[in-house]
């Protein structure tokens, strides 16, 4: 189903985005990679091209609405969007500067809005397409240390839930991905800022390889799933979080109390 299709992957220079791009390249998709870091993005595109993929790429900050509209207009109609671009900056609520809260919303939430708004009109016109955005396990349950990041990912979840309903009549598939910690450069950067309490909580779950999340994304698109959960824990949390939240909160509170 991907042969010859134009697939746009944001955050495509590393991690989940690059792993997903590799799988789609193997399925003969025509790729457009978008990311902020020029050097890493160029290296990613060259790596995929060396493997025989058809790849275009652009340096882009998804928080810049005008730039997003211009670049995606230049790249042409998109058949599949895989939106992986995002930032995570943990820290205690009383210690984080206002700028961090603003940046999480601008990049993680409004970045999603800007990219989706740029590609969806042509999908509606054609009556076909797939739009997938990466949220987070922290978009399913409030976690100590994620007062800036978590709400932005909750917002992504809410946006995609609404779009699922609005775009279904146009035969457009909408999916949202809820990965736990994933072994990526982003996680390495995130770990620099984690409070001890957050480390105690996240340390209970081994980070997934990016390839595992990528396989879940590709399968989710092929099967037109809304909930795309790459492991059992997030699948259970996504489906039964309302019931499990009190139990999980007590467990997390116990872990935090031991640290303190």
N, C-alpha and C positions, 0 to 999 in steps of 0.2 A: 504493500500500500504506500510505501515511501518512495518508490522508484520515480525519479524525475521531479519529485515534489520539492517546492522551495520551503526549507525549514530554517526559521530564524531561532538562534540560540543566544540568549543574553547570558552574561557571565560565562562565555564560552571559552575563555582562555585557560581555565584550570578547573579542578574539582568536578562537581556534578555536571556542570555545563560541558566541559571537554569530554568527559566520559560518555555523556549522552550523544554528543556530536559524533564520537567515534562509532557508536553503535548505528547511528542513522546513516553515516557515511558507508558502512558495510551493507546497508540496505539501499544504497544508490540514491540517497537523497541529495539534493543540491543545497548546500549549507551556506548560511550567512552567520558568521560569528561576531558578536558585539561584546565589548568589555572596555574597561577604563584604562588598563595598563597596556601600553603599546608594545613593549618588548615581549611580554609573555603572550600577548595575543598573536603577534607575528610568528612567534615560535610554534604556537599551537596550530595555526593555519598551515605552516610549512610541514609540520609533523603529519597532519591529515593529508595534505597534498602528496607527500612522499608515499603514502599508502594508497594513492590513487583516487582520493576524494576530490569532488568539485567544490571548492571552498572560496567564498568571498569573505572579507572581514572589514570592520570599521571600528575605530576607537570611539567610544561613546559613553557618556555619563547618563544613565537612565533618569536621573533626577532633573535633567535639563529637558523640559517638554519640547521646546522649539527644536533642539538638536535631534531629539528622538523622531519627531515628525519629519524633519528634513532627511535624515539618514534612511528611515524606513520607506519614505516616499521614493528615494533614489534607488533602493534595492528592489522595489517592485512588489507586486502582490505576494502575500505570504500564505502558504497552505497550512503550515503547522508552526505555532509559536511555543517554544519551551523557555520560559522566563525563569532563569536561575540567579540573575544578578541580585546581590543583596549584601548587607553588612550586619555584623553582630558585635555589639559592644556591651559586654556585661559590666556590672558595677552596682553598688548599693545606691538606692534611690536618693538618700540624703547626701551622697558624695558625688554623684554624676553632675556635670555641668549641663545647663539648659541646652547647649549646642548639641549634645549627644542625643537627647530626646528628639530634637528637631531633625537631626540628620537621619535617624532611624526611620522617621515618618517620611521624610523627603525621598530617601533611597528605596527603602523596603516597600512602603505603601504607594507613595505617589509615583515611584519608578515603575511599579506594576501598572498603575492606572495609565501612565503615559504610553507605555509600550502596547498595552492591550487596545487602547483607543486608536493607536496608529494602524493596527493591523486588522481590526475587526470589520470596519466598513467594507473592505473589498471581499471579506468572507461572506458577509451578509448579502452583498450583491451577487455572489456566485452560488449562495446557498450551500456552502461547504466550508469545512475548516476545523482545526483543532487548536484550542488555547489551553495551555497548561502553565500554571505558576507554582513556584516552590514556596510554601509556607514553612512551618517548622513544628516539631513536637511542642515547642514553647508557644505555639499558636493554638494549642489545644488545652493547655493547663498552665496557670500561673506558676512560675518557678522563681525561687529566690535568686536575686541578682540580675533578672531580666526585665526590670521595670521600664526600660527604654525599648528594648528589642521585642519583647513578648507582645505588647499592645500593637506594634506595627504588623507583626505576623498574624495576630488575631484579626486585624483589619484586612489583610490579604485573604484570609479565610472567608470573612464576611463578604468581601467583594466577589470572590469566585462563586460562593453560594448563590448570590443574587444573579450573577451573570449566567450561571447554569440555567436558571429559570427563564431569563430574558432571551438567551441565544438559542435555546432548544427549538423554538418554533422556526428558526432559520437553519436548522439542521447542522448547527455548529456544536462540536463536542467541547465541553469545558471540564478541566480537571484541576485538582489541587493536591500538591504533594506535601506529606508531613514526615520529613526525615528526622530521626534523632541526631545526635552528634555524628558527623561524617568526617572521615580522615582526609582532610583537605588543607590547603594553605590557609583558608579562612579560619578553620578551627585552630590552627597553630597560632594565628594572630589573636583570636578570641581568648585562648587560654592564658595569654599574657595578662589579661584584665580580670579574670575570674576571681571573685572573693573566695575565701577558703570554704565557706558554706556552699557555694555553687559547685566548687570542685568536689565536695563530698557527695553531692547529689548526682552530678554528671558522671562521677567516677564509678557509679554502680552499673553503668551501661557501657560496654565496649563500643567505640566508634565503628560505624559501618564503613567498608570500602566504598568509594564513589561509584565503582562499577555496579555494585548491588543496587544502589539508588537509580542509576541510569537504566538498568534492566527493568526496574519497576515502572519507570516513566514510559519507556518504549512500549511495554506490555499494556500499560494503562491507556495509551493512545490507541493502540491496536484494538483493544477491547472496549474503548470509549467509556472508561470508568471515570466517575467523578472523584471519589476518594482513592488516592494513590498512596499506599502505605508500604514502604519497603521492608518492614519487619513486623513481626507479630505484636510487639509491644505497642507500636504506634497504631496498628490496626485495631487492637482492643481499645486503646485510648480514644481513637477517633469515633468508634461506634458506641462505647459505653462510658465515656468520660464523665458524664453527669452522675452516674452511679458510683464510679470508682473514685471520683475526686476526694470525698471525705477520707477514704482509706489512704490514698496516696499522700494527701496533705498531712495526715498524722505520721506517716512514715518519714516524709521529708522533715517535718518538725522535729522528729526524734534525731535524725541525722544532724540537723543544724544545732540542736541542743548539745549534742556530744562534742561538736567542734567548739562551741562557745564555752 
